Amino acid sequence: MTMRAKRRTHTKRGVSRDPSPYPKGWNRKRVQALIDYYENQTDEEAVAEAETAYRAQDSAMIQVPLKLVTRVQKLLAKRAG
């Protein structure tokens, strides 16, 4: 099943809903818009976006061993509140 396919389940009322668990503030429409943005982005646009992010003064790029990624994500989420 592709990401574009509408996956729905039936509830007790017979109304369908999206079974995907989204983070707070996100929904299927917002996720699809993000997918569409990146699927339609040219290689040049992708490189420019990556370079801009790399040069940002308000963030840092760090390398984390793969086995620690989950722990780092949890720490960041906890810090964000």
Secondary structure, 3 states (H helix, E strand, C coil): CCCCCCCCEECCCCCEECCCCCCCCCCHHHHHHHHHHHHCCCHHHHHHHHHHHHHCCCCCCCCCCHHHHHHHHHHHHHHHC
